[in-house]
Amino acid sequence: KLVPFPQRFDQRYQVYPVSFKGREDMEEGNKLLLPASALQTLAQLNISYPMLFEVTNPALDRRTHSGVLEFSAEEGMVFMPYWMMNNLCLHEGSMVRITSTTLPKGRYVKLQPVTSDFLDIHNPKAVLEKTLRNFATLSCGDNICIRYNNRTYEIEVVETKPQAAIQIIETDVEVDFAPPKDYVEPTAASSAADAAMPEVVEEEEEEEEEEGPDLFSGAGVRLDGKAIKQVLPTSSQMKKQKQQDPWGEEPWRHRLPGGVITKPPLAYVRIMAEKGRTVKQESDFTGAGHSLK
């Protein structure tokens, strides 16, 4: 008697995380590693592409959906991301049921971060779009994991359209975000208190410059024992002199030691004129001439 060939893929496997196969990169997605015998069975069935599967924990009747990446698992085993095992409450070596299914293309999905840390990402939409490229399906109630900057963020799938499970392979899906679960909105009482609080204007106080110790304030001594004719002012004395009259009597003479320019600059004359002060100007070439004869 001939046994009718099944028209639907329906198998049970022992489940293990993808890290057991050295495929930690698959944690950023929801695809499976199935054995080669699964490919042979699927080839004889009228399976629509892409190949999608319903993954069920028969002990708790918890289920989700996924795709397949490779048929490289050992016989009797299936490897899946560890976060999927957590969603299904599975442990290493637990039995899981894999059945083929078809899902409509998604039009809309609403996501909710589990913690508000996800909002600290500079561009969360771009990070999410990059991560979802590794996903084949989205199912309501699943907590998907997104890795970014050596951190893992959990995001719950709150709503999907047109039904509770959709496929997102080469599909434009409208994505909406709900506030994080631990987000606390400011209460009306606190906002009213903030509004009633008067604004305090802080006056900037001018800090007086602390006078430090005078540098090189000692007196010099000549080797021949004679007195020094000129004593240079100390740094504190120069600072006080500058505060009394920042312009000095003839500031243009201090451009070089001993002074080079005897005529004040025109800009200085104008500034002094605005202050109501006159500047004594010396005429050029005031000496007397002599004839060679």
Secondary structure, DSSP 4 states (H G I P E B T S, - for coil): -PPPPPSS-EEEEEEEEGGGGT-GGGGSS-EEEEEHHHHHHHHTS---SS-EEEEEETTTTEEEEEEEEEEEEPTTEEEE-HHHHHHTT--TT-EEEEEEE--PBP-EEEEEESSGGGGGSS-HHHHHHHHHTT-SEEETT-EEEEEETTEEEEEEEEEEESSSEEE-TT---EEEEPPPTT--PPPHHHHHHHHHSPPPPPPPPPPPPPP-PPTT-SPP--TT-PPPS--PPPHHHHHHHHHH-TT-S-GGGGGSTT-S--SPPHHHHHHHHHTT-----PPS--SPP----
